[in-house]
Each structure stands twice: as structure tokens, then as C-alpha cells.
Amino acid sequence: METLAIDGGKPTLKRSDYKNWPIITAYDRKYVKQVLDSGIVAGGTAPQVVALEKEWAEYTGAKYCLTTCSGTAALHMALAACGVKPGDEVITSAFTFLASASCAIHQNAIPVFVDIDPRTYCMDPNKLEAAITERTKAIIPVHIQGLPADLDPILKIAQKHNLFVIEDACQAHGATYKGKKVGTFGHVGCFSLNNFKNLCGGEGGLFITNDEALL
Ligand SMILES: Cc1ncc(COP(=O)(O)O)c(C=O)c1O
């Protein structure tokens, strides 16, 4: 039997087989140059920012979209919009990137973890209700590595307890649950545009909602 690469055997892939991400194309260069040439490189009314918000809202099927400096900021902004206060509890998945929980700490709230379904690696809806207390204000299901969390039972429990649902779709651009884009099921959907994501802007984030008050 061949020795595995991890034990000193011959690796299947050479270093040169690994590709850098993102792949930067002539199309990207053209539009980045256009932004630089316009002299407007920042701000909520910058034409490319406004265009991105419009396109992302259309693409996801949400009414509204706002850009942020990161997915973390979008999640924090969502908690603030939902009125999460110091000492409130915010439930999220136990298997995720740290920002799904640290956004609660940014708001002086307390992250509470619900374990995952080992089959999907997403929050186990069967374990959700046991984590709810009178301090719980919001649930942040995470669509981990592109796989949507099982939203129907999560939304049902949230409705029963009058809780906000903020979808952490930072790893799930374009993913669908029962035919509809994730991010549009809860009160707010959050996306990351960091340099590891399949929709990559170096750094950045997107906040979507159908609720004008939350916007
Ligand atoms: C599940 C999840 N939530 C939140 C974030 C935070 O996004 P950002 O790095 O843009 O702040 C990430 C980024 O890796 C993520 O994977």
C-alpha cells in the first residue's frame, strides 16, 4: 500500500496545482479602473455601491440591500436593527466562523450555541427550543459551506417565541432552500464578500431585508 502524503508519501497535488483565489480577470480590471477613473472610491452613494445593492436585491429577491465593510458588520448591523440590547441572548450554530457569535458580543449581547446536526453540519432544529430563554431576542442560523440550514422548523420556532431570525449566509451566496434564495427567509440576511468567498470583493458585506423599518 502507498504511504499517504501526510505520512511522508508522494502528494497527489503539487504546490503549483493550487490556484490563488479570487481569479482576477480583464473584466474585473476594467471595472476597478472605471471606479478609480471616476474619482469616487467610497461612500454609500458611490455609483458602483448603489449598483451592487440594486443587483444583489434583485438577484436574491429581497426588497432592500445595503453594503457593509464586512459580513461581520452586516451581522452586527442586523442585531442592532432588531433592537438587541446588552444582556439579551442570541442563539447561533455551534459550528461556524466566529463572527456568527462575536456579532452578539459587539452588541453587548450573549451568544448561545445550539449544536449541529452531524449529517448537515447546520444548526439542529430539534435542539433549538431548549436553548430559548426569556432573554432570547434573535436566532442566527448559519448556512454552512453553502448548505442551507433547515429553515422551516427554525422559522416556526422563532415565530412561536416572537424572535428575530438573522440568516448568516456569509458562505452561501446563491444557495436555495425549497427553491428560494437564502437570506430572504428571516428578517435579515447577511453575506460576506471577503477574499475566501465565492462572491469576492477583497473585503465587504451585504445586508438584505424586506422590512423597511429594519433597513
Ligand atoms: C459563516 C460566516 N459568518 C460570518 C463571516 C464574517 O464575514 P467577514 O469575514 O466578511 O467579516 C464569515 C466569514 O468568513 C463566515 O464564514
The ligand as an SDF file (V2000), in Angstrom:
LIG
                    3D

 16 16  0  0  0  0  0  0  0  0999 V2000
  -20.3060   31.8460    8.4140 C   0  0  0  0  0  0  0  0  0  0  0  0
  -19.6230   33.1730    8.4210 C   0  0  0  0  0  0  0  0  0  0  0  0
  -20.1970   34.1880    9.0800 N   0  0  0  0  0  0  0  0  0  0  0  0
  -19.6330   35.4150    9.1000 C   0  0  0  0  0  0  0  0  0  0  0  0
  -18.4470   35.6740    8.4510 C   0  0  0  0  0  0  0  0  0  0  0  0
  -17.8530   37.0290    8.5480 C   0  0  0  0  0  0  0  0  0  0  0  0
  -17.6020   37.6300    7.3190 O   0  0  0  0  0  0  0  0  0  0  0  0
  -16.3990   38.6860    7.1570 P   0  0  0  0  0  0  0  0  0  0  0  0
  -15.1210   37.9170    7.1460 O   0  0  0  0  0  0  0  0  0  0  0  0
  -16.6970   39.3570    5.8480 O   0  0  0  0  0  0  0  0  0  0  0  0
  -16.4980   39.6280    8.3170 O   0  0  0  0  0  0  0  0  0  0  0  0
  -17.8210   34.6510    7.7350 C   0  0  0  0  0  0  0  0  0  0  0  0
  -16.5460   34.8790    7.0430 C   0  0  0  0  0  0  0  0  0  0  0  0
  -15.6790   34.0480    6.9440 O   0  0  0  0  0  0  0  0  0  0  0  0
  -18.4130   33.3710    7.7230 C   0  0  0  0  0  0  0  0  0  0  0  0
  -17.8510   32.3560    7.0710 O   0  0  0  0  0  0  0  0  0  0  0  0
  1  2  1  0
  2  3  1  0
  2 15  2  0
  3  4  2  0
  4  5  1  0
  5  6  1  0
  5 12  2  0
  6  7  1  0
  7  8  1  0
  8  9  2  0
  8 10  1  0
  8 11  1  0
 12 13  1  0
 12 15  1  0
 13 14  2  0
 15 16  1  0
M  END
$$$$
